[in-house]
Amino acid sequence: MPFVHVSSNVPKASVNVPATLAALSKAASAALGKPEEYVMVKLDLDQDMVFQTQDTPNAFIHIRSIGSVGPEINLKTAQSLTEAVSEALKLPANRIYMIVDDVKGSNWALAGKTY
């Protein structure tokens, strides 16, 4: 049930998209302690983005999860996902922002049924 959404202004042509999606899925699963079968990853490249007043390559990671959110696990998740995005998109870590949202199970559905 974790959803990882990465937006970046990095050109899609410079990224191995299937490998990046797989790496992000594995990183999220490991960091959040959730089965990879429930992880969904969305990768939006070629986005119009400015960070720190510059349009040089940057990325934003938005993670939504039912549980597995809190000060200690967020640090682990931030380190893991930032490293994965940095490596895949060839970005320095200081050009990557991340936010984590804890979603109630009653607000998340699969196959028409909430958790």
N, C-alpha and C positions, 0 to 999 in steps of 0.2 A: 503493500500500500504506500510506500514512500514514492513521492513524485519529485523528480529532480529536473528543474528547468534551467538550462544554461543559455543565456543570451550573450552575444559577442559581436563586435564589429570586425572580427577576423574574417578574411575571405574564405568562403566555403571551398574554393578550389585548392587552398593550401592545407586542408584538413582531411585526414582519413576518417570520414564520418562513421562508417560501421565500427571501426576499431575504437573510436572515441566513445560512441554510445555504449559499447561493451565494457570499456574501462570504467566509465562513470557508473554503470549499473553495478559492477563488482565492488567499486569503492564505496558506493552508498550502502549496499548490502552489508559489507563488512563493518563499516563505521556505525551504522544504526542497529546492527544485530538483527536484521530482518531478512527473511528468505529472498534470494534474488528473483524468484518466480513472481514476487509481488511488486518488484521495483519497476517503475516506468520512468523513462528518461526522454526529455525533449531537448533538442539542440537547435537553437536559432542562430545562424551565422549571417554575415553580411548585414548586420543591423546598424542603423544610424545611432551611434552612441558617443557621448562625451563623458569623460571622467577626469576629475581634477583639472578642469578647463581645457583638456586636450582630447583630440579624437584619435590619438595613437591607440594601438590595440589594447583592449580591455575586455573584461567579462563580468557578468553578474550571475550568481548562482542562487536560485530560490528553491529551497527544499521544504516540502510539506510532508508531514508524517503523523500517523496516529501513534502517539507516544514516542519513546526513544529521543526525547527532547529535554534538555536541561543543561545547566552550566558545564558539568563535566563532559557529558556526551557531545554537547555542541562544540567544545574545543576539539575533541577527537574528530568529529565530522568535518569541522572547518579545515583542520590540517589535511585530512585525507582527500576531501573533494577539491580543495585549493591545489594540492599537489597534482591530482589527476587532471584538472583543467589546465593548470600551468604547463604540464608536460604535453598534453594533447594539442593545445592551441599555441604552444611556444610563447607563453606570456610570463612575465615576472609575477610573482605572487602579490606584489604590491599594486598590481593593476586589476585585482580581482576582489570584488565585494561578494558577500554571501549573507543570506538571511534564512532563518529556520522558523517555520511555523508548526505549532502543535495543533492538529485538527482532531476534534472529537469524532469518535467512531460513528456517531449518529449523523455526522455531516459528510460521510464518505461512503460511496456505494460501489459495488461491483456486481454486475449481472442483475441490476435492479434491486439489490438488497444492501442495506446499510450494515456497517460493522457494529 
